[in-house]
């Protein structure tokens, strides 16, 4: 979030996008997709653009086909980061929408899911949402985590992880450069009791999994590969 990469290729938001519906879960408006009687749920924790991003909802619909009840919470109550708004730069926006608040806001969502009969939850975090995902796994609220081009995830976070975790990063990423992800990988290798997977995708930049240009066949194919890696991880450890 500290660099321009997090602001590149912002999508045109659409509250009507996706094949799912909007419900209230744990006090948060949430986009949901998939069978309502499913026993396994996945949380897709957005980047700063929020839950109305069409590609994020499209991804939710796609992985719901595998039998998951997929939930994309609106952590920002409609106040999404707008790179064109010079009056609210990211430093100001983050003070209003810090990840620590996101972590706490996600817990009632998971509690609501459990009350509805969900028996296992996975958390996938994109950029801003990655910190939320890893902390939900550490606290046991999520049974597995996938981090996609994470922002502000630290070595200390990775040292604490005790649930299966996959980290999918970009070759060009100022927020989580390959050098940092390789450091994460070395820490995870020292924890044989925790299954882990770290993959750095060549030729792509931060945010590519949900902000790819469909006209760029190479990047779109890389995004699809990351989506399949994410789904495979959750099928293995949540379903």
N, C-alpha and C positions, 0 to 999 in steps of 0.2 A: 504494500500500500504506500510505501514511501516514495516509489518511483512512478514514472509515467506508464509503465507496463500494465499496472492495475487499471488504468483508465483507457487502455486501447480497445478499439472495436466494441464500444458499448452497444448493447442490443437495443432495438426499439421495443419497449415494454408493452405487454398486452395482457390486461386482466382477463381477457376471454380466451387466451391461448390454451391449448392442451385439450385432451379428451376426458380429463378428470373433472373434479368438482371442488368447490371451496367449502370447508367445514371449520368449526372451532374445535381446537384440541389444546387442552392445557392453557386456555386463555389466549391462544394465538390463532389468528386466521391462518389456515393452512390449505395448500393445494394437495389433494389426495388422488391417487390413481391405483387401480388394482382391486382385487376381490375383497369385499368388506368382511368376509368370513375367514380371511387368511389368518394364519397363526404366526406369521413372520413378517416383520415390518422393517423397512429401510427409511432412515431419515436422510434426505439430501439437504445439506446445510450450505446455503448459497454464498456467493461472493457478495461484495458490497452493493451490487446492482439489485439484489433481492429476488423474491420468489416469482415475480411476473416475467422473468426472462424466458422467452419462448423456447430456446434450446434446452434450458434446464427442465422445463416442463415436458418437452419432447423426450428427454432422457428418462424422466420419471415414468412416462407412459410406456417407454420401451422396456424398461426393466420390470415393470409391473406385470408384463406378459409372462414372466417366469414364475408368477404366483405370489409375489410380494405385495403387501399393502404399502405403497410408497407415499411418504409424507414430505412435503416441502414447506416448512413453516415460514411465516412472515415475521422475522425477528425485528424488523425495522418499522413496523406499523405504517407502511407506506412512505416512510422518509428514506428513500433509497439515495445512495450517493450519486450525485450528478456532477461529473467532471466539468460541465459547462457553468456550474454555479460558483462564481468566484467569491461570493460572500460566505460560502460554507466549504472551505477547502477540506481535504481529507483529515487533516489534523483536528479540525473542529468537529467534523462529523464523527470521528472515532471516539471523541469524548462523550458523545451522546449514545453511541452504539458500540461500546466496548465488548470484546469477546467474553470477558468475565460475566457480563450481564447475559450474553447469549447462552453461556453454559448453564446458568441458573434458570433461564427461561425455557431451556430445552427439557429440563427434568420433569415439569408438570405435563409436558406433551407426552413423554414416555410413560408417565404414570397413567395418563388417560388411555393410552394404547393398551397397557397391561390390564386396565379395568375392562377394556372391550374384548379381552381374550387373547391378545397378542402374547406369545410366550418367549419370543426372542427378537432383539432389535439390533440392527447394524447402523452405523453412522458413517456417511461419506461427506467429507468437508472439502469445499472448493475455496481456495484462497482464504478469505476471512473465516469461512466455516471450518477450516481444517483444525484450528486451535480448539474449537468447540468439540469437534469429533474426537480428537485425541484425549481430551479431558473427560468426555463421557465414557470412553473406554477405560481410562484409568480408574474412574470412580465406580465402574461396574454397571453403569446405566446402559451401556452398549456392549454387546457380546463380541463385536469386531469393528474395526475401523479401516477406512480407506481415505488417505489424504491425497488430494489432487492439487498440484502446484500450490503447496501450502504457504501461508503467510504467518509469520511470527511464532511458528512452532520452534521450540528450542531444544537444545541438547538435553536439558533437564526434563522436558516433557518426555522425550524418548527414553531416557533412563528409567522413568517411572512406569512406562507402559507394561501391562501385564496381560494383554489380550491380543489376539492375532491382528496384525496391522500390515497394510500394504501402502506404500508411498510411491506415487506416480508423479514424476517431475519432468520439467522441460530443460532442454539443453541450454536455452537462453532464459534465465530467470534471475532477476536482481533480488527478489524476495527470498528465494530458496535456491541458490546456485548449486550446480552439481557437486561442488566441493563440500557443501553443507550436507547434502543428501548422502554423500558417501560416508561422511562422519556418522550420520544416523545409522547407516547400514552397518558400520563397524560396531557400534553400540549394540545393535540388535543381534548381530552375530555372537556377541558375548552373552546373550540371553537365550540359550538353547531351549528353554522351557516356553518361549514365546515364538510362535511361528510368524515369520515376517517375509516381506517381499519388497524390494526397492528397485525401481526401474526408471531410467532416465531416457526420455524420448528425444531422438535427434531431430534437428531442423525445426523445432517448434519453440514457442515462447510462452511465458507465464499466461495462464488463463485460457490456453488453447482448447481445453476439453469442452468448454461451454461457450466460447466466443470465436470458434473457428469460422472461416469464410468458406461457405459451401462450394464456391467456385474454385477454391484452392484444393485440388484433389488430394495432394500429398498430405496437407494438414488435416483435412476432413477424414482421411483414412487413418491417420495417427490418432485422432480423437475417438474414432470408432474402436480402435484397438484398445485404447485406455478404458473406454466404456465396457468392453468385453472383459478386460482384466478385473475391473471393479466388480462386475456381476459375478464372475467366476469365484472371486474371493468370498463374496457374501453367500453364494450357493454352498460353498464349502463350509463356512463357519457360522452361518445364521440359520440356514434352512435345514 
